[in-house]
Amino acid sequence: MKQSLMSTKRIYIAFILSSFLIATSAPAAMYKSVDEDGNVSYSQSPPKTGNYKTITVKKYKPTSPDAAKRIQDARKSIEQGTANRKQDELLKTELDKNKKIMEKNCNIAKKNLRLFTVYKKLKNEQGEYYRVSDTEREQRINAAKENIKQYCQ
């Protein structure tokens, strides 16, 4: 009894598997029909009346593991490219800010060089003018020249 029950189960399982394989390997067909009002309809079974056109739907093979890996690698590459573009944009923004600061510092250094070259008197924090010694003036001129080298490139 057990043996016949086991063989019946095996036959039943084999039948189910074979019918599944046959159903999935058969090409799927669809039917397109147009009624008298010009409405287009699609169905999986042919219409009972009227003209129809058979449309064969292609079944595609599942992707291979290699193809799936290539797709995954392509996605990662796209994500990395997006991240790189964002990082490049941030870097460009920072470089633009730094360029503006350098230009500002360059203009200040040029102004200081003109100031220390032409004038021998300077204003202190209280707004009073005082005479700069030749040594201090020369030091400030040299500092302004160094700043010009550094900021005016």
C-alpha positions in Angstrom: 0.0 0.0 0.0 2.8 2.4 0.9 4.7 1.6 -2.3 1.6 2.3 -4.5 0.9 5.5 -2.6 4.6 6.6 -3.2 4.4 5.7 -6.9 1.1 7.6 -7.2 2.7 10.7 -5.6 5.7 10.4 -8.0 3.4 10.2 -11.0 1.4 13.2 -9.8 4.6 15.2 -9.2 6.0 14.2 -12.6 2.7 15.3 -14.2 2.7 18.6 -12.5 6.3 19.3 -13.4 5.9 18.3 -17.0 2.8 20.4 -17.4 4.6 23.3 -15.9 7.5 22.9 -18.2 5.3 22.6 -21.2 3.3 25.7 -20.2 6.3 27.8 -19.7 8.1 26.8 -22.9 5.1 27.3 -25.2 5.1 30.7 -26.9 2.4 33.0 -25.6 -0.1 34.3 -28.1 -2.3 37.3 -27.9 -5.1 38.4 -30.1 -5.9 41.9 -31.3 -9.3 42.7 -32.6 -11.1 45.9 -33.7 -14.9 46.2 -33.2 -17.3 48.0 -35.5 -16.8 51.3 -33.5 -13.0 51.2 -34.0 -12.2 50.2 -30.4 -9.1 48.0 -30.2 -8.9 45.2 -27.7 -6.3 42.6 -26.8 -7.0 39.2 -25.2 -5.3 35.9 -24.6 -8.1 34.0 -26.4 -9.4 34.7 -29.9 -12.7 36.6 -30.1 -15.8 34.5 -31.0 -16.8 36.9 -33.8 -15.1 39.4 -36.0 -11.7 39.7 -37.5 -8.6 39.4 -35.3 -4.9 39.3 -35.7 -2.6 36.9 -33.8 0.3 38.5 -32.1 3.1 36.3 -30.9 4.8 37.4 -27.7 8.4 36.4 -27.4 9.6 34.9 -24.2 13.0 35.9 -23.2 15.5 33.7 -21.5 16.3 34.7 -17.9 19.6 36.6 -17.6 22.7 34.6 -16.9 24.6 35.2 -13.6 27.3 36.8 -15.7 24.8 39.3 -17.2 23.3 40.0 -13.8 26.8 40.7 -12.5 27.5 43.1 -15.4 24.2 44.9 -14.8 25.1 45.2 -11.1 28.6 46.5 -12.0 27.1 49.0 -14.4 24.7 50.3 -11.7 27.6 50.6 -9.2 29.6 52.5 -11.9 26.7 54.9 -12.5 26.2 55.5 -8.8 30.0 56.1 -8.4 29.9 58.5 -11.4 27.0 60.4 -9.8 28.9 60.6 -6.5 32.0 61.7 -8.3 30.1 64.5 -10.1 28.7 65.7 -6.8 32.1 65.7 -5.3 33.5 67.5 -8.3 30.8 70.2 -8.0 31.6 70.7 -4.4 35.3 70.9 -5.2 34.6 73.4 -8.0 32.6 75.5 -5.5 35.4 75.5 -3.0 37.9 76.4 -5.7 35.8 79.3 -6.8 35.5 80.6 -3.2 39.3 80.2 -2.8 39.9 82.0 -6.1 37.8 85.0 -4.9 39.7 85.1 -1.6 43.0 85.0 -3.4 41.9 87.9 -5.7 40.8 89.9 -2.7 44.1 89.3 -0.9 46.1 90.1 -4.0 44.3 93.5 -4.3 45.0 94.2 -0.6 48.7 93.3 -1.0 49.0 95.6 -4.1 47.2 98.4 -2.2 49.6 97.9 0.8 52.7 98.0 -1.5 51.5 101.3 -3.1 50.7 102.7 0.3 54.0 101.9 1.9 56.0 102.9 -1.3 54.3 106.3 -1.7 53.5 107.4 1.9 55.8 107.7 4.9 52.9 108.4 7.3 50.3 105.9 8.5 47.1 106.1 10.5 47.0 104.3 13.8 44.0 102.7 15.4 43.0 106.0 17.1 43.0 107.7 13.7 46.2 109.7 14.3 48.9 109.9 11.7 52.4 108.9 12.6 55.7 108.7 10.7 57.0 105.2 9.9 60.7 104.6 10.3 62.6 103.6 7.2 63.3 100.1 8.6 59.6 99.5 9.4 58.6 100.9 6.0 61.1 98.6 4.2 59.8 95.6 6.2 56.2 96.4 5.3 57.2 96.8 1.6 58.9 93.5 1.6 55.9 91.8 3.3 53.6 93.3 0.7 55.8 92.0 -2.1 55.8 88.5 -0.6 52.0 88.7 -0.3 51.8 89.7 -4.0 53.9 86.7 -4.9 51.7 84.4 -2.8 48.3 85.8 -3.8 48.7 87.2 -7.3 49.5 84.1 -9.3 
